[in-house]
Amino acid sequence: MPYGFADIETPVPLVDLDRLAVNLDRMAAYAAMHQLALRPHVKTHKSSRIAAEQMRLGAVGLTVATPRELQVMSEVTDDIFLAHPPLGAKVRRVLTFSGDVQLRISVDSHVAIEQLGTACRQRDQTVDVLVEVDFGMKRMGVSDSGDAIRLAGAIRRQPGLRYRGICFYPGHIRQPVTQQEGLIEALCGDLHNVLAALDDAGLPAEIVSGGSTPAAFRMHLIPGLTEIRPGTYVFNDRDTYAMGACAWEDCALTVLATVISDAVPDQVVIDAGVKALGREPIRVQEGGGYGAVLDHPEVTVARMSEEHGILDLSDSVWRPKVGDQVRIVPNHACIVTHLFDAMLGVRGDIVETWWHVGARGRHSPELAPAPLSI
Ligand SMILES: Cc1ncc(COP(=O)(O)O)c(C=O)c1O
């Protein structure tokens, strides 16, 4: 039964259902208009319910980063890209979880290819593989065409692995959207060179998977791109807003918190600290802090302890009272998701629904080799 916020124990993440719907529709329409396959990254919501909605709106499959995400999302679709190379014990785990899923995995090392190939042969399983290429983020991926060719060739030589193409994450493009043009142009040039080199080597990339939220709506400007993998767009956050990649009204996720102290002048304390908001600095400088109040964006979470957030009121005439509830737009929505077991779906001031954040967390007790006796 619907109920109001007063009945909710805080802190808790609220998802504005109308804003979520707008965000999901906008990206689905963009991908459809430009004939780009949409394969959203589920790390932002970690929930089968939102993933199912993404699939209903035309996503071709999902992107995941962890075995737990793979396990949960294999109930939603049979087409999943693990954009995070598994190594060691994780290789067997992801192959076990994949069940009926046509699994695709990114790699950027010969070790990952060998381990994956061996595990696939042992299980008589075939996995699609993409070579991860770096176009400027300097996190994962080879930046040299020769290295990409060598990895693609190595995948081809491993029975059990099927070379399908390349992937990249343009995480270095975090400038305000009005200043992204030069970086997109450079990316187009670099991508063209890698694709041409792979063609010449007889290793054409059938799949070219890229995409992010900050540069989401420029992806059609990249010749050769076949697929986009935005994640944050479902909720957006203060960081996305600061980059001009969404409007403040597009921020669908807030953390509802309660003011617990006004004892110190020019500030109040809320019951949401690091363990509710994450200690994520804002990447495009916009007043600093770790989040801002939805209805008073000039007020930021200036400092935090584990369970305390300090709202700096020095630039505001607004004076919340002890016991009041406030909604905080986090700097980075994906971190908040990871910190809570459930989310509430709200429309206006009414809680309409809730769902488990089913794909959060990592190890389950059953994964230990034997129960621990304590
Ligand atoms: C490999 C990969 N693909 C896609 C995404 C989604 O990007 P965004 O959060 O910018 O939407 C991420 C985000 O970290 C990523 O690491």
The ligand as an SDF file (V2000), in Angstrom:
LIG
                    3D

 16 16  0  0  0  0  0  0  0  0999 V2000
   33.4630   -1.0520  -18.9490 C   0  0  0  0  0  0  0  0  0  0  0  0
   32.3620   -0.0760  -18.6790 C   0  0  0  0  0  0  0  0  0  0  0  0
   31.3440    0.0390  -19.5450 N   0  0  0  0  0  0  0  0  0  0  0  0
   30.3080    0.8880  -19.3270 C   0  0  0  0  0  0  0  0  0  0  0  0
   30.2840    1.6950  -18.2040 C   0  0  0  0  0  0  0  0  0  0  0  0
   29.1160    2.6370  -17.9810 C   0  0  0  0  0  0  0  0  0  0  0  0
   29.5060    3.9550  -18.0070 O   0  0  0  0  0  0  0  0  0  0  0  0
   28.7470    5.1660  -17.2960 P   0  0  0  0  0  0  0  0  0  0  0  0
   28.8150    4.9430  -15.8430 O   0  0  0  0  0  0  0  0  0  0  0  0
   29.5110    6.3470  -17.7350 O   0  0  0  0  0  0  0  0  0  0  0  0
   27.3690    5.1570  -17.7930 O   0  0  0  0  0  0  0  0  0  0  0  0
   31.3400    1.6240  -17.2890 C   0  0  0  0  0  0  0  0  0  0  0  0
   31.3750    2.4830  -16.1060 C   0  0  0  0  0  0  0  0  0  0  0  0
   32.2190    2.4600  -15.2710 O   0  0  0  0  0  0  0  0  0  0  0  0
   32.4030    0.7200  -17.5290 C   0  0  0  0  0  0  0  0  0  0  0  0
   33.4420    0.6070  -16.6760 O   0  0  0  0  0  0  0  0  0  0  0  0
  1  2  1  0
  2  3  1  0
  2 15  2  0
  3  4  2  0
  4  5  1  0
  5  6  1  0
  5 12  2  0
  6  7  1  0
  7  8  1  0
  8  9  2  0
  8 10  1  0
  8 11  1  0
 12 13  1  0
 12 15  1  0
 13 14  2  0
 15 16  1  0
M  END
$$$$
